[in-house]
Amino acid sequence: MTVSPGGSPPSATPSATPAAVAEISGLASRQAAWQVLLAVAAGAWADAALERELNRRPLSAADRALVTELAYGAIRQRRLLDAWLDAHGRVRAEQQPPKLRWLLHVGLYQLLFSARVPASAAVSTTVELAKRGGLGRLAPVVNGLLRAVLRRREREVAGAGLAGVVALEPWQGLELPLDPAAAFGLRHSLPNWLASALFQWLPPEQAEAFGRAANAPPPLDLRRQQLRCQPETLAAAFAAAAVRIAPLPGLDAGLTLLDRPGALRQLPGYEEGWWSVQDRSAQRIVGLLDPQPGERVLDACAAPGGKATQIAERMADRGEIWAVDRSESRLRRVAANAERLGLSSIRVLAADAASLVVERPDWGARFDRILLDAPCSGLGTLARHADARWRITPATVEELAAQQDQLLAAMLPLLAPGGWLLYATCTVHPRENGERIAALLRGHPDWQLQRESQWWPGQEGGGDGFYAALLRAPELR
Ligand SMILES: C[S@@+](CC[C@H](N)C(=O)[O-])C[C@H]1O[C@@H](n2cnc3c(N)ncnc32)[C@H](O)[C@@H]1O
């Protein structure tokens, strides 16, 4: 990464097109991050907006990494960054013109979170972007506000006898609310409803671990295709490419990347189908389902196929595996993944899983095992989805709970007597997890709950949060 030291940039131009800013070191990456924040605030998904901005301009690998860090970081920290604006601006953050608010977020994020960007570069590049991006008259405001925050932080450092502002927590210097849950929400930049809920669900130290995990870069885990590739072969190929890997305890085929390579598809063995990207928590789910070679298995919400392909691998690619999803485009990714991994036992069907019993009357009592990896709020994967915490609301959770009930009920007639149903989500919300299973069991007392697990982000071992409940169908039906 190269950053402008904040010296004398070329004269301002009226617009901030990618070409116009490309010539200043470090400016293009900040401009791209700003555009991502603007797009997300206007309703775009963070990953799609980031990809679009990265594709619009030629950037080095280091600058692409900087755009990603600034954009995702500032989106996650929206609440905390707004609190800094509220404390030092004359106008509250939510009343600022959006262009100004999101530009200030890019600058503030660097001041508060980035040890590698000097404060002078964070301020000067933000002021320069204001001038070039149509906010010329507000450039002094940008400069004044960022410098006020910096001065506040420096006073905090002097008071605490620390070595420098980078040793401070990003919230230090702000007045925190007296209510512990509200203070927790502000420190970890979580919406109030979620912060309060976490305080009800977890002891304080586990809620803290959740907050830290929601804002830390998630691990990058792979699953070895055990039918195609031996552990030593994969280890040798990664060693030759100078990418360090480590095994994941308790997961036969799991490994984690200790280095952050640029393009994953260029890693050794991708084209050959030696591995897939899959978080360690997701890898645990299929272990709980425990599919056996030769069985009939339904994966009812299967796209993009991470678990369906894992099921096929565990079944030695022998048996009947149906991968159903209502999204045809996402289902194409299941087929492509299966092909790359050399798996032929998976069949795909585009359908609403809630009406399978009507669409496929021949599927009554057909399956030995069913995986229902249900659509959910994804509250266990906040670290991976920067904008998710601002999209999900208690009302969304209620809508999802109703959908989950429908899907669960629709699975029951498809299981053979004594068959196994694994309900899984990547959320930590009890409304989508234990409460759904309890409701199902109230209506079907002859079904047995064999096992229930809730995995929390920040728990030892790392990985996304997930929930799984293993149910057994009655023998006589
Ligand atoms: C959590 S994702 C599944 C991830 C997948 N099991 C994997 O491991 O790669 C949930 C999926 O459910 C699908 N879905 C949502 N509602 C559905 C429905 N009513 N019927 C079928 N699929 C549905 C979505 O399109 C999405 O692909």
The ligand as an ORCA input file, in Angstrom:
! r2SCAN-3c Opt
* xyz 0 1
  C     -28.215    -20.839      4.294
  S     -28.399    -20.865      2.566
  C     -27.934    -22.519      2.194
  C     -26.438    -22.752      2.180
  C     -26.095    -24.133      1.667
  N     -26.755    -25.181      2.428
  C     -24.606    -24.379      1.666
  O     -24.089    -25.015      2.587
  O     -23.943    -23.947      0.718
  C     -30.138    -20.919      2.387
  C     -30.627    -21.216      0.996
  O     -32.030    -21.426      1.098
  C     -32.623    -21.066     -0.124
  N     -34.066    -20.942      0.131
  C     -34.720    -19.979      0.823
  N     -36.035    -20.263      0.891
  C     -36.221    -21.421      0.229
  C     -37.354    -22.242     -0.054
  N     -38.579    -21.902      0.363
  N     -37.160    -23.367     -0.761
  C     -35.944    -23.717     -1.203
  N     -34.833    -22.994     -0.979
  C     -34.969    -21.857     -0.257
  C     -31.895    -19.800     -0.513
  O     -31.976    -19.579     -1.910
  C     -30.457    -20.124     -0.045
  O     -29.698    -20.617     -1.112
*
